[in-house]
Amino acid sequence: MNKFIELPVVDEDEIKSETVNISNIGRIFPSPQNSRSSMVELNYHSIADAPVCLEVNMPYETLRSYFMT
């Protein structure tokens, strides 16, 4: 059974909600530029063979707590 999480993703100057399959999430880490944001790295690559990272408008500890339960 697939589980999904809805993340508030920063896209340029706006925040949009994006649904992500939890099994596609590789790692999460604090944003180096903003303490109120986190980075989510997905387990797949873009067409240009670059890792796909999403900037999530949520503090790292809050986001991390979703995966600890």
ChimeraX attribute file (.defattr): number of C-alpha atoms within 10 A of each C-alpha:
attribute: neighborCount
match mode: 1-to-1
recipient: residues
	/A:1	3
	/A:2	6
	/A:3	8
	/A:4	13
	/A:5	12
	/A:6	12
	/A:7	19
	/A:8	18
	/A:9	21
	/A:10	17
	/A:11	13
	/A:12	7
	/A:13	6
	/A:14	8
	/A:15	14
	/A:16	13
	/A:17	14
	/A:18	14
	/A:19	11
	/A:20	14
	/A:21	12
	/A:22	14
	/A:23	11
	/A:24	12
	/A:25	15
	/A:26	13
	/A:27	12
	/A:28	19
	/A:29	15
	/A:30	20
	/A:31	18
	/A:32	9
	/A:33	8
	/A:34	10
	/A:35	12
	/A:36	14
	/A:37	23
	/A:38	25
	/A:39	21
	/A:40	22
	/A:41	18
	/A:42	20
	/A:43	13
	/A:44	14
	/A:45	12
	/A:46	10
	/A:47	8
	/A:48	6
	/A:49	8
	/A:50	9
	/A:51	13
	/A:52	15
	/A:53	18
	/A:54	18
	/A:55	20
	/A:56	25
	/A:57	22
	/A:58	20
	/A:59	17
	/A:60	19
	/A:61	13
	/A:62	12
	/A:63	20
	/A:64	16
	/A:65	9
	/A:66	9
	/A:67	9
	/A:68	6
	/A:69	5
